[in-house]
């Protein structure tokens, strides 16, 4: 099942039990505080083996405690299991 929805990443409660979150070319425009908040929301939303797909100019920054690199060419990261 695939759901497309308008969602305020900083204010709305996150969806849960998601296998893939695609956030392309959004984080590059935000402050570090907003990026951290969005990434922690994504981490909460994703299943234990869920994936986060970022744009080519985006990174997880120093949030390696909640995400680990999976494919640097395609900017896929995987949620870490320690919640």
mmCIF file as gemmi writes it, N, C-alpha and C atoms, coordinates in Angstrom:
data_model
loop_
_atom_site.group_PDB
_atom_site.id
_atom_site.type_symbol
_atom_site.label_atom_id
_atom_site.label_alt_id
_atom_site.label_comp_id
_atom_site.label_asym_id
_atom_site.label_entity_id
_atom_site.label_seq_id
_atom_site.pdbx_PDB_ins_code
_atom_site.Cartn_x
_atom_site.Cartn_y
_atom_site.Cartn_z
_atom_site.occupancy
_atom_site.B_iso_or_equiv
_atom_site.pdbx_formal_charge
_atom_site.auth_seq_id
_atom_site.auth_asym_id
_atom_site.pdbx_PDB_model_num
ATOM 1 N N . UNK Axp A 1 ? 0.843 -1.166 0 1 0 ? 1 A 1
ATOM 2 C CA . UNK Axp A 1 ? 0 0 0 1 0 ? 1 A 1
ATOM 3 C C . UNK Axp A 1 ? 0.893 1.235 0 1 0 ? 1 A 1
ATOM 4 N N . UNK Axp A 2 ? 0.522 2.214 -0.753 1 0 ? 2 A 1
ATOM 5 C CA . UNK Axp A 2 ? 1.272 3.455 -0.838 1 0 ? 2 A 1
ATOM 6 C C . UNK Axp A 2 ? 0.324 4.611 -0.519 1 0 ? 2 A 1
ATOM 7 N N . UNK Axp A 3 ? 0.726 5.459 0.415 1 0 ? 3 A 1
ATOM 8 C CA . UNK Axp A 3 ? -0.109 6.588 0.817 1 0 ? 3 A 1
ATOM 9 C C . UNK Axp A 3 ? 0.635 7.879 0.502 1 0 ? 3 A 1
ATOM 10 N N . UNK Axp A 4 ? -0.022 8.781 -0.205 1 0 ? 4 A 1
ATOM 11 C CA . UNK Axp A 4 ? 0.504 10.11 -0.462 1 0 ? 4 A 1
ATOM 12 C C . UNK Axp A 4 ? -0.356 11.081 0.333 1 0 ? 4 A 1
ATOM 13 N N . UNK Axp A 5 ? 0.274 11.914 1.153 1 0 ? 5 A 1
ATOM 14 C CA . UNK Axp A 5 ? -0.494 12.823 1.987 1 0 ? 5 A 1
ATOM 15 C C . UNK Axp A 5 ? 0.309 14.088 2.259 1 0 ? 5 A 1
ATOM 16 N N . UNK Axp A 6 ? -0.398 15.199 2.404 1 0 ? 6 A 1
ATOM 17 C CA . UNK Axp A 6 ? 0.244 16.432 2.863 1 0 ? 6 A 1
ATOM 18 C C . UNK Axp A 6 ? 0.506 16.258 4.347 1 0 ? 6 A 1
ATOM 19 N N . UNK Axp A 7 ? 1.701 16.626 4.762 1 0 ? 7 A 1
ATOM 20 C CA . UNK Axp A 7 ? 2.071 16.39 6.155 1 0 ? 7 A 1
ATOM 21 C C . UNK Axp A 7 ? 3.079 17.45 6.582 1 0 ? 7 A 1
ATOM 22 N N . UNK Axp A 8 ? 2.807 18.121 7.69 1 0 ? 8 A 1
ATOM 23 C CA . UNK Axp A 8 ? 3.754 19.081 8.234 1 0 ? 8 A 1
ATOM 24 C C . UNK Axp A 8 ? 4.747 18.308 9.096 1 0 ? 8 A 1
ATOM 25 N N . UNK Axp A 9 ? 5.968 18.201 8.628 1 0 ? 9 A 1
ATOM 26 C CA . UNK Axp A 9 ? 6.973 17.378 9.303 1 0 ? 9 A 1
ATOM 27 C C . UNK Axp A 9 ? 7.318 17.87 10.697 1 0 ? 9 A 1
ATOM 28 N N . UNK Axp A 10 ? 7.129 19.139 10.953 1 0 ? 10 A 1
ATOM 29 C CA . UNK Axp A 10 ? 7.529 19.701 12.235 1 0 ? 10 A 1
ATOM 30 C C . UNK Axp A 10 ? 6.383 19.821 13.239 1 0 ? 10 A 1
ATOM 31 N N . UNK Axp A 11 ? 5.142 19.796 12.784 1 0 ? 11 A 1
ATOM 32 C CA . UNK Axp A 11 ? 4.016 19.987 13.694 1 0 ? 11 A 1
ATOM 33 C C . UNK Axp A 11 ? 3.1 18.777 13.82 1 0 ? 11 A 1
ATOM 34 N N . UNK Axp A 12 ? 2.831 18.087 12.724 1 0 ? 12 A 1
ATOM 35 C CA . UNK Axp A 12 ? 1.886 16.969 12.759 1 0 ? 12 A 1
ATOM 36 C C . UNK Axp A 12 ? 2.517 15.74 13.403 1 0 ? 12 A 1
ATOM 37 N N . UNK Axp A 13 ? 1.718 14.939 14.096 1 0 ? 13 A 1
ATOM 38 C CA . UNK Axp A 13 ? 2.276 13.692 14.642 1 0 ? 13 A 1
ATOM 39 C C . UNK Axp A 13 ? 2.676 12.764 13.493 1 0 ? 13 A 1
ATOM 40 N N . UNK Axp A 14 ? 3.737 11.996 13.68 1 0 ? 14 A 1
ATOM 41 C CA . UNK Axp A 14 ? 4.223 11.154 12.581 1 0 ? 14 A 1
ATOM 42 C C . UNK Axp A 14 ? 3.335 9.935 12.349 1 0 ? 14 A 1
ATOM 43 N N . UNK Axp A 15 ? 3.344 9.483 11.108 1 0 ? 15 A 1
ATOM 44 C CA . UNK Axp A 15 ? 2.754 8.191 10.802 1 0 ? 15 A 1
ATOM 45 C C . UNK Axp A 15 ? 3.652 7.146 11.445 1 0 ? 15 A 1
ATOM 46 N N . UNK Axp A 16 ? 3.202 5.92 11.54 1 0 ? 16 A 1
ATOM 47 C CA . UNK Axp A 16 ? 4.055 4.888 12.134 1 0 ? 16 A 1
ATOM 48 C C . UNK Axp A 16 ? 4.049 3.632 11.275 1 0 ? 16 A 1
ATOM 49 N N . UNK Axp A 17 ? 5.05 2.797 11.521 1 0 ? 17 A 1
ATOM 50 C CA . UNK Axp A 17 ? 5.21 1.513 10.829 1 0 ? 17 A 1
ATOM 51 C C . UNK Axp A 17 ? 5.342 1.69 9.317 1 0 ? 17 A 1
ATOM 52 N N . UNK Axp A 18 ? 6.239 2.578 8.936 1 0 ? 18 A 1
ATOM 53 C CA . UNK Axp A 18 ? 6.485 2.871 7.529 1 0 ? 18 A 1
ATOM 54 C C . UNK Axp A 18 ? 7.766 2.163 7.098 1 0 ? 18 A 1
ATOM 55 N N . UNK Axp A 19 ? 7.758 1.614 5.89 1 0 ? 19 A 1
ATOM 56 C CA . UNK Axp A 19 ? 8.936 0.921 5.366 1 0 ? 19 A 1
ATOM 57 C C . UNK Axp A 19 ? 9.888 1.865 4.635 1 0 ? 19 A 1
ATOM 58 N N . UNK Axp A 20 ? 9.358 2.904 4.007 1 0 ? 20 A 1
ATOM 59 C CA . UNK Axp A 20 ? 10.186 3.822 3.228 1 0 ? 20 A 1
ATOM 60 C C . UNK Axp A 20 ? 9.657 5.241 3.382 1 0 ? 20 A 1
ATOM 61 N N . UNK Axp A 21 ? 10.557 6.17 3.698 1 0 ? 21 A 1
ATOM 62 C CA . UNK Axp A 21 ? 10.237 7.596 3.708 1 0 ? 21 A 1
ATOM 63 C C . UNK Axp A 21 ? 11.134 8.254 2.669 1 0 ? 21 A 1
ATOM 64 N N . UNK Axp A 22 ? 10.52 8.974 1.749 1 0 ? 22 A 1
ATOM 65 C CA . UNK Axp A 22 ? 11.265 9.719 0.743 1 0 ? 22 A 1
ATOM 66 C C . UNK Axp A 22 ? 11.138 11.194 1.07 1 0 ? 22 A 1
ATOM 67 N N . UNK Axp A 23 ? 12.264 11.814 1.348 1 0 ? 23 A 1
ATOM 68 C CA . UNK Axp A 23 ? 12.296 13.241 1.661 1 0 ? 23 A 1
ATOM 69 C C . UNK Axp A 23 ? 13.398 13.857 0.805 1 0 ? 23 A 1
ATOM 70 N N . UNK Axp A 24 ? 13.049 14.179 -0.407 1 0 ? 24 A 1
ATOM 71 C CA . UNK Axp A 24 ? 14.047 14.648 -1.356 1 0 ? 24 A 1
ATOM 72 C C . UNK Axp A 24 ? 13.979 16.148 -1.522 1 0 ? 24 A 1
ATOM 73 N N . UNK Axp A 25 ? 15.141 16.787 -1.348 1 0 ? 25 A 1
ATOM 74 C CA . UNK Axp A 25 ? 15.307 18.223 -1.574 1 0 ? 25 A 1
ATOM 75 C C . UNK Axp A 25 ? 14.404 19.088 -0.692 1 0 ? 25 A 1
ATOM 76 N N . UNK Axp A 26 ? 14.242 18.675 0.541 1 0 ? 26 A 1
ATOM 77 C CA . UNK Axp A 26 ? 13.487 19.456 1.524 1 0 ? 26 A 1
ATOM 78 C C . UNK Axp A 26 ? 14.429 19.94 2.612 1 0 ? 26 A 1
ATOM 79 N N . UNK Axp A 27 ? 15.236 19.045 3.132 1 0 ? 27 A 1
ATOM 80 C CA . UNK Axp A 27 ? 16.085 19.358 4.278 1 0 ? 27 A 1
ATOM 81 C C . UNK Axp A 27 ? 17.164 20.39 3.971 1 0 ? 27 A 1
ATOM 82 N N . UNK Axp A 28 ? 17.538 20.544 2.702 1 0 ? 28 A 1
ATOM 83 C CA . UNK Axp A 28 ? 18.607 21.482 2.354 1 0 ? 28 A 1
ATOM 84 C C . UNK Axp A 28 ? 18.214 22.937 2.632 1 0 ? 28 A 1
ATOM 85 N N . UNK Axp A 29 ? 16.928 23.2 2.764 1 0 ? 29 A 1
ATOM 86 C CA . UNK Axp A 29 ? 16.459 24.565 3.004 1 0 ? 29 A 1
ATOM 87 C C . UNK Axp A 29 ? 16.223 24.87 4.481 1 0 ? 29 A 1
ATOM 88 N N . UNK Axp A 30 ? 16.376 23.889 5.362 1 0 ? 30 A 1
ATOM 89 C CA . UNK Axp A 30 ? 16.02 24.053 6.772 1 0 ? 30 A 1
ATOM 90 C C . UNK Axp A 30 ? 17.241 24.277 7.651 1 0 ? 30 A 1
ATOM 91 N N . UNK Axp A 31 ? 16.994 24.855 8.808 1 0 ? 31 A 1
ATOM 92 C CA . UNK Axp A 31 ? 18.059 25.046 9.801 1 0 ? 31 A 1
ATOM 93 C C . UNK Axp A 31 ? 18.441 23.698 10.406 1 0 ? 31 A 1
ATOM 94 N N . UNK Axp A 32 ? 19.574 23.653 11.107 1 0 ? 32 A 1
ATOM 95 C CA . UNK Axp A 32 ? 20.016 22.401 11.739 1 0 ? 32 A 1
ATOM 96 C C . UNK Axp A 32 ? 19.004 21.884 12.748 1 0 ? 32 A 1
ATOM 97 N N . UNK Axp A 33 ? 18.378 22.785 13.506 1 0 ? 33 A 1
ATOM 98 C CA . UNK Axp A 33 ? 17.371 22.373 14.484 1 0 ? 33 A 1
ATOM 99 C C . UNK Axp A 33 ? 16.19 21.674 13.806 1 0 ? 33 A 1
ATOM 100 N N . UNK Axp A 34 ? 15.696 22.266 12.716 1 0 ? 34 A 1
ATOM 101 C CA . UNK Axp A 34 ? 14.564 21.681 11.994 1 0 ? 34 A 1
ATOM 102 C C . UNK Axp A 34 ? 14.941 20.349 11.344 1 0 ? 34 A 1
ATOM 103 N N . UNK Axp A 35 ? 16.159 20.258 10.804 1 0 ? 35 A 1
ATOM 104 C CA . UNK Axp A 35 ? 16.619 19.002 10.21 1 0 ? 35 A 1
ATOM 105 C C . UNK Axp A 35 ? 16.655 17.898 11.253 1 0 ? 35 A 1
ATOM 106 N N . UNK Axp A 36 ? 17.22 18.198 12.43 1 0 ? 36 A 1
ATOM 107 C CA . UNK Axp A 36 ? 17.303 17.206 13.504 1 0 ? 36 A 1
ATOM 108 C C . UNK Axp A 36 ? 15.912 16.738 13.914 1 0 ? 36 A 1
ATOM 109 N N . UNK Axp A 37 ? 14.991 17.681 14.023 1 0 ? 37 A 1
ATOM 110 C CA . UNK Axp A 37 ? 13.625 17.331 14.42 1 0 ? 37 A 1
ATOM 111 C C . UNK Axp A 37 ? 12.953 16.455 13.367 1 0 ? 37 A 1
ATOM 112 N N . UNK Axp A 38 ? 13.129 16.782 12.098 1 0 ? 38 A 1
ATOM 113 C CA . UNK Axp A 38 ? 12.544 15.981 11.022 1 0 ? 38 A 1
ATOM 114 C C . UNK Axp A 38 ? 13.152 14.582 10.994 1 0 ? 38 A 1
ATOM 115 N N . UNK Axp A 39 ? 14.473 14.482 11.139 1 0 ? 39 A 1
ATOM 116 C CA . UNK Axp A 39 ? 15.124 13.168 11.114 1 0 ? 39 A 1
ATOM 117 C C . UNK Axp A 39 ? 14.711 12.296 12.292 1 0 ? 39 A 1
ATOM 118 N N . UNK Axp A 40 ? 14.528 12.871 13.462 1 0 ? 40 A 1
ATOM 119 C CA . UNK Axp A 40 ? 14.057 12.065 14.595 1 0 ? 40 A 1
ATOM 120 C C . UNK Axp A 40 ? 12.608 11.628 14.384 1 0 ? 40 A 1
ATOM 121 N N . UNK Axp A 41 ? 11.816 12.471 13.731 1 0 ? 41 A 1
ATOM 122 C CA . UNK Axp A 41 ? 10.444 12.074 13.393 1 0 ? 41 A 1
ATOM 123 C C . UNK Axp A 41 ? 10.45 10.925 12.392 1 0 ? 41 A 1
ATOM 124 N N . UNK Axp A 42 ? 11.307 11.005 11.383 1 0 ? 42 A 1
ATOM 125 C CA . UNK Axp A 42 ? 11.421 9.916 10.41 1 0 ? 42 A 1
ATOM 126 C C . UNK Axp A 42 ? 11.845 8.627 11.098 1 0 ? 42 A 1
ATOM 127 N N . UNK Axp A 43 ? 12.801 8.72 12.007 1 0 ? 43 A 1
ATOM 128 C CA . UNK Axp A 43 ? 13.287 7.538 12.706 1 0 ? 43 A 1
ATOM 129 C C . UNK Axp A 43 ? 12.161 6.895 13.518 1 0 ? 43 A 1
ATOM 130 N N . UNK Axp A 44 ? 11.369 7.697 14.189 1 0 ? 44 A 1
ATOM 131 C CA . UNK Axp A 44 ? 10.238 7.178 14.959 1 0 ? 44 A 1
ATOM 132 C C . UNK Axp A 44 ? 9.22 6.504 14.036 1 0 ? 44 A 1
ATOM 133 N N . UNK Axp A 45 ? 9.011 7.065 12.858 1 0 ? 45 A 1
ATOM 134 C CA . UNK Axp A 45 ? 7.999 6.575 11.928 1 0 ? 45 A 1
ATOM 135 C C . UNK Axp A 45 ? 8.375 5.261 11.262 1 0 ? 45 A 1
ATOM 136 N N . UNK Axp A 46 ? 9.661 5.077 11.02 1 0 ? 46 A 1
ATOM 137 C CA . UNK Axp A 46 ? 10.113 3.924 10.243 1 0 ? 46 A 1
ATOM 138 C C . UNK Axp A 46 ? 10.092 2.629 11.043 1 0 ? 46 A 1
ATOM 139 N N . UNK Axp A 47 ? 9.8 1.546 10.325 1 0 ? 47 A 1
ATOM 140 C CA . UNK Axp A 47 ? 9.961 0.219 10.912 1 0 ? 47 A 1
ATOM 141 C C . UNK Axp A 47 ? 11.432 0.004 11.251 1 0 ? 47 A 1
ATOM 142 N N . UNK Axp A 48 ? 11.714 -1.025 11.995 1 0 ? 48 A 1
ATOM 143 C CA . UNK Axp A 48 ? 13.088 -1.297 12.427 1 0 ? 48 A 1
ATOM 144 C C . UNK Axp A 48 ? 14.057 -1.399 11.255 1 0 ? 48 A 1
ATOM 145 N N . UNK Axp A 49 ? 13.625 -1.992 10.155 1 0 ? 49 A 1
ATOM 146 C CA . UNK Axp A 49 ? 14.473 -2.1 8.963 1 0 ? 49 A 1
ATOM 147 C C . UNK Axp A 49 ? 14.009 -1.155 7.862 1 0 ? 49 A 1
ATOM 148 N N . UNK Axp A 50 ? 13.395 -0.035 8.256 1 0 ? 50 A 1
ATOM 149 C CA . UNK Axp A 50 ? 12.887 0.916 7.278 1 0 ? 50 A 1
ATOM 150 C C . UNK Axp A 50 ? 13.99 1.735 6.64 1 0 ? 50 A 1
ATOM 151 N N . UNK Axp A 51 ? 13.672 2.333 5.498 1 0 ? 51 A 1
ATOM 152 C CA . UNK Axp A 51 ? 14.64 3.11 4.726 1 0 ? 51 A 1
ATOM 153 C C . UNK Axp A 51 ? 14.207 4.564 4.615 1 0 ? 51 A 1
ATOM 154 N N . UNK Axp A 52 ? 15.191 5.436 4.604 1 0 ? 52 A 1
ATOM 155 C CA . UNK Axp A 52 ? 14.987 6.861 4.373 1 0 ? 52 A 1
ATOM 156 C C . UNK Axp A 52 ? 15.741 7.226 3.102 1 0 ? 52 A 1
ATOM 157 N N . UNK Axp A 53 ? 15.053 7.817 2.14 1 0 ? 53 A 1
ATOM 158 C CA . UNK Axp A 53 ? 15.686 8.222 0.888 1 0 ? 53 A 1
ATOM 159 C C . UNK Axp A 53 ? 15.762 9.746 0.87 1 0 ? 53 A 1
ATOM 160 N N . UNK Axp A 54 ? 16.984 10.251 0.763 1 0 ? 54 A 1
ATOM 161 C CA . UNK Axp A 54 ? 17.232 11.69 0.743 1 0 ? 54 A 1
ATOM 162 C C . UNK Axp A 54 ? 17.637 12.136 -0.65 1 0 ? 54 A 1
ATOM 163 N N . UNK Axp A 55 ? 17.594 13.44 -0.875 1 0 ? 55 A 1
ATOM 164 C CA . UNK Axp A 55 ? 18.048 14.008 -2.139 1 0 ? 55 A 1
ATOM 165 C C . UNK Axp A 55 ? 19.56 13.947 -2.258 1 0 ? 55 A 1
ATOM 166 N N . UNK Axp A 56 ? 20.075 14.177 -3.442 1 0 ? 56 A 1
ATOM 167 C CA . UNK Axp A 56 ? 21.514 14.063 -3.687 1 0 ? 56 A 1
ATOM 168 C C . UNK Axp A 56 ? 22.333 15.09 -2.913 1 0 ? 56 A 1
ATOM 169 N N . UNK Axp A 57 ? 21.737 16.215 -2.539 1 0 ? 57 A 1
ATOM 170 C CA . UNK Axp A 57 ? 22.452 17.25 -1.794 1 0 ? 57 A 1
ATOM 171 C C . UNK Axp A 57 ? 22.246 17.132 -0.29 1 0 ? 57 A 1
ATOM 172 N N . UNK Axp A 58 ? 21.528 16.136 0.16 1 0 ? 58 A 1
ATOM 173 C CA . UNK Axp A 58 ? 21.186 16.01 1.58 1 0 ? 58 A 1
ATOM 174 C C . UNK Axp A 58 ? 21.935 14.855 2.238 1 0 ? 58 A 1
ATOM 175 N N . UNK Axp A 59 ? 22.157 14.987 3.533 1 0 ? 59 A 1
ATOM 176 C CA . UNK Axp A 59 ? 22.8 13.933 4.312 1 0 ? 59 A 1
ATOM 177 C C . UNK Axp A 59 ? 22.081 13.799 5.65 1 0 ? 59 A 1
ATOM 178 N N . UNK Axp A 60 ? 22.428 12.749 6.374 1 0 ? 60 A 1
ATOM 179 C CA . UNK Axp A 60 ? 21.882 12.592 7.723 1 0 ? 60 A 1
ATOM 180 C C . UNK Axp A 60 ? 22.71 13.386 8.727 1 0 ? 60 A 1
ATOM 181 N N . UNK Axp A 61 ? 23.77 14.021 8.255 1 0 ? 61 A 1
ATOM 182 C CA . UNK Axp A 61 ? 24.622 14.839 9.125 1 0 ? 61 A 1
ATOM 183 C C . UNK Axp A 61 ? 25.249 14.006 10.224 1 0 ? 61 A 1
ATOM 184 N N . UNK Axp A 62 ? 25.182 14.506 11.454 1 0 ? 62 A 1
ATOM 185 C CA . UNK Axp A 62 ? 25.773 13.772 12.574 1 0 ? 62 A 1
ATOM 186 C C . UNK Axp A 62 ? 24.736 12.927 13.308 1 0 ? 62 A 1
ATOM 187 N N . UNK Axp A 63 ? 23.67 12.545 12.631 1 0 ? 63 A 1
ATOM 188 C CA . UNK Axp A 63 ? 22.621 11.706 13.207 1 0 ? 63 A 1
ATOM 189 C C . UNK Axp A 63 ? 22.896 10.224 12.97 1 0 ? 63 A 1
ATOM 190 N N . UNK Axp A 64 ? 24.153 9.839 13.077 1 0 ? 64 A 1
ATOM 191 C CA . UNK Axp A 64 ? 24.526 8.439 12.868 1 0 ? 64 A 1
ATOM 192 C C . UNK Axp A 64 ? 24.081 7.547 14.02 1 0 ? 64 A 1
ATOM 193 N N . UNK Axp A 65 ? 23.615 8.153 15.108 1 0 ? 65 A 1
ATOM 194 C CA . UNK Axp A 65 ? 23.095 7.351 16.212 1 0 ? 65 A 1
ATOM 195 C C . UNK Axp A 65 ? 21.714 6.785 15.897 1 0 ? 65 A 1
ATOM 196 N N . UNK Axp A 66 ? 20.995 7.39 14.944 1 0 ? 66 A 1
ATOM 197 C CA . UNK Axp A 66 ? 19.663 6.897 14.608 1 0 ? 66 A 1
ATOM 198 C C . UNK Axp A 66 ? 19.552 6.354 13.184 1 0 ? 66 A 1
ATOM 199 N N . UNK Axp A 67 ? 20.52 6.686 12.325 1 0 ? 67 A 1
ATOM 200 C CA . UNK Axp A 67 ? 20.534 6.168 10.952 1 0 ? 67 A 1
ATOM 201 C C . UNK Axp A 67 ? 21.923 5.667 10.603 1 0 ? 67 A 1
ATOM 202 N N . UNK Axp A 68 ? 21.954 4.71 9.701 1 0 ? 68 A 1
ATOM 203 C CA . UNK Axp A 68 ? 23.222 4.211 9.187 1 0 ? 68 A 1
ATOM 204 C C . UNK Axp A 68 ? 23.16 4.225 7.663 1 0 ? 68 A 1
ATOM 205 N N . UNK Axp A 69 ? 24.283 4.548 7.029 1 0 ? 69 A 1
ATOM 206 C CA . UNK Axp A 69 ? 24.317 4.595 5.573 1 0 ? 69 A 1
ATOM 207 C C . UNK Axp A 69 ? 24.077 3.23 4.962 1 0 ? 69 A 1
ATOM 208 N N . UNK Axp A 70 ? 23.36 3.202 3.867 1 0 ? 70 A 1
ATOM 209 C CA . UNK Axp A 70 ? 23.07 1.935 3.197 1 0 ? 70 A 1
ATOM 210 C C . UNK Axp A 70 ? 23.564 1.962 1.757 1 0 ? 70 A 1
ATOM 211 N N . UNK Axp A 71 ? 23.224 3.025 1.042 1 0 ? 71 A 1
ATOM 212 C CA . UNK Axp A 71 ? 23.67 3.181 -0.339 1 0 ? 71 A 1
ATOM 213 C C . UNK Axp A 71 ? 23.997 4.655 -0.56 1 0 ? 71 A 1
ATOM 214 N N . UNK Axp A 72 ? 25.269 4.983 -0.586 1 0 ? 72 A 1
ATOM 215 C CA . UNK Axp A 72 ? 25.655 6.387 -0.73 1 0 ? 72 A 1
ATOM 216 C C . UNK Axp A 72 ? 25.343 6.923 -2.117 1 0 ? 72 A 1
ATOM 217 N N . UNK Axp A 73 ? 25.356 6.075 -3.12 1 0 ? 73 A 1
ATOM 218 C CA . UNK Axp A 73 ? 25.077 6.538 -4.477 1 0 ? 73 A 1
ATOM 219 C C . UNK Axp A 73 ? 23.633 7.026 -4.61 1 0 ? 73 A 1
ATOM 220 N N . UNK Axp A 74 ? 22.717 6.349 -3.99 1 0 ? 74 A 1
ATOM 221 C CA . UNK Axp A 74 ? 21.31 6.715 -4.088 1 0 ? 74 A 1
ATOM 222 C C . UNK Axp A 74 ? 20.793 7.448 -2.855 1 0 ? 74 A 1
ATOM 223 N N . UNK Axp A 75 ? 21.666 7.691 -1.849 1 0 ? 75 A 1
ATOM 224 C CA . UNK Axp A 75 ? 21.301 8.402 -0.629 1 0 ? 75 A 1
ATOM 225 C C . UNK Axp A 75 ? 20.228 7.672 0.179 1 0 ? 75 A 1
ATOM 226 N N . UNK Axp A 76 ? 20.343 6.358 0.268 1 0 ? 76 A 1
ATOM 227 C CA . UNK Axp A 76 ? 19.464 5.581 1.126 1 0 ? 76 A 1
ATOM 228 C C . UNK Axp A 76 ? 20.135 5.402 2.476 1 0 ? 76 A 1
ATOM 229 N N . UNK Axp A 77 ? 19.371 5.537 3.518 1 0 ? 77 A 1
ATOM 230 C CA . UNK Axp A 77 ? 19.861 5.227 4.848 1 0 ? 77 A 1
ATOM 231 C C . UNK Axp A 77 ? 18.873 4.286 5.509 1 0 ? 77 A 1
ATOM 232 N N . UNK Axp A 78 ? 19.335 3.572 6.499 1 0 ? 78 A 1
ATOM 233 C CA . UNK Axp A 78 ? 18.499 2.598 7.192 1 0 ? 78 A 1
ATOM 234 C C . UNK Axp A 78 ? 18.374 3.01 8.654 1 0 ? 78 A 1
ATOM 235 N N . UNK Axp A 79 ? 17.169 2.89 9.205 1 0 ? 79 A 1
ATOM 236 C CA . UNK Axp A 79 ? 16.939 3.21 10.603 1 0 ? 79 A 1
ATOM 237 C C . UNK Axp A 79 ? 17.691 2.226 11.486 1 0 ? 79 A 1
ATOM 238 N N . UNK Axp A 80 ? 18.32 2.706 12.519 1 0 ? 80 A 1
ATOM 239 C CA . UNK Axp A 80 ? 19.006 1.841 13.471 1 0 ? 80 A 1
ATOM 240 C C . UNK Axp A 80 ? 17.975 1.207 14.391 1 0 ? 80 A 1
ATOM 241 N N . UNK Axp A 81 ? 18.263 0 14.85 1 0 ? 81 A 1
ATOM 242 C CA . UNK Axp A 81 ? 17.304 -0.781 15.629 1 0 ? 81 A 1
ATOM 243 C C . UNK Axp A 81 ? 17.191 -0.3 17.071 1 0 ? 81 A 1
ATOM 244 N N . UNK Axp A 82 ? 18.219 0.321 17.638 1 0 ? 82 A 1
ATOM 245 C CA . UNK Axp A 82 ? 18.173 0.694 19.055 1 0 ? 82 A 1
ATOM 246 C C . UNK Axp A 82 ? 17.272 1.908 19.249 1 0 ? 82 A 1
ATOM 247 N N . UNK Axp A 83 ? 16.077 1.642 19.672 1 0 ? 83 A 1
ATOM 248 C CA . UNK Axp A 83 ? 15.092 2.723 19.829 1 0 ? 83 A 1
ATOM 249 C C . UNK Axp A 83 ? 14.947 3.014 21.248 1 0 ? 83 A 1
